[in-house]
Amino acid sequence: MKRFFQSTALIVSLSVIAAVAVQLIWPKIEIELLDQTPKEINYLTGQEGTNKLLLAVKIDDTKEAHPQIGLKQADLVYVEQVEAGLTRLLAIYSSSLPDVIGPIRSARISDIDILAPFGRIAFAYSGSQTKMRPVLSAANLNLLSAERNPPSIFDRDKQRNSPVNMILYPSLLLKQAQERYKMELITLTTSPWRFGDLSKSAQDLDWAKISWPNATYEVRWNRDVKKWGIYFDNEVNLDSTNQQLMIDNAIIQNVKIEPSIYGDKFGGITPLSVTTGSGSGYLLRDGKVVAINWQREAEDTFTRWFDANGDDMNLTPGKTWVFLSGSPVELGYPAK
């Protein structure tokens, strides 16, 4: 009988110890399980982060417009040719919004096709030529121009001269769009990109130079930060905080650039960058270059990208600029 009670006491003691042990390790188990919860990934960057309301903004890209404001926060930037062989930027924000963006400029006909795959995206711009307004109104865009919004949203930077002094307070604009105009603003629900391993056909690259009749961009691989540093018209491309603009992916998309039926007030013909159909180009990532081909069947579909072997093109997670160019590209390979 004594052995029975001793055995029972031992079992009870072991049970108590086990219970205490479970209580001690349970929080750790719970934390580990919580840590295994999938993280939200931003569709434009492929990095951990939320997919916030989409906003596209038209930004001036003349020398007088530099340094631009709020550009480094853009997840995706398109560089397109405008009148007189100059360039203008179409910046898209999804993961975060800066407090201020600028200088804001007017829309161009190429913007409609570029933005079409994103759905009814909010589009901020200063205005447009009268002839193009019906076309913009018919497009699948939430139009948010300075013409219909107050100076408290589209303001003027007193440190800059017109026409490169218009700035935007994006958070106020999106609030106005929802509360006053009752617009249904959207977030991305799918990614225009594939993120993954680098193509086996990639080659080491130091720099690439992209040209238009009156503008040049250069991207140079920065080995210290493992990103591409951007240069504009042979000078370091700084933002308004005096930091160089750096990106993870540069896509040089060779496109047809042809005259449109539109023009500016000085008589310049507005060019159209044709982003449907097919063509060639280059992907720059991880200090390397990949020759690519692109295909886009319709305006409302995203472009598909392939390497020379016909395999899908993969980006590295991060920020991306797409250079829409109709001129030959200069590539700088490392000396052997």
Secondary structure, 3 states (H helix, E strand, C coil): CHHHHHHHHHHHHHHHHHHHHHHHHHHHHHHHHHHCCCCCECCCCCCECCCCCCEEEEEECCHHHCCEECCCCCCEEEEEECHHHCEEEEEEECCCCCCCEECECCCCHHHHHHHHHHCCEEEEECCCCHHHHHHHHHCCEEEEEHHHCCCCCEEECCCCCCCCCEEECHHHHHHHHHHCCCCCCCCCCCCCCCECCCCCCCEECCEEEEEECCEEEEEEEECCCCEEEEEECCEECEECCCCECEECEEEEEECEEEEEEEECCCCCEEEEEECCEEEEEEEEECCEEEEEEEEECCCCCCCEEEECCCCECCECCCCEEEEEECCCCEEECCCC
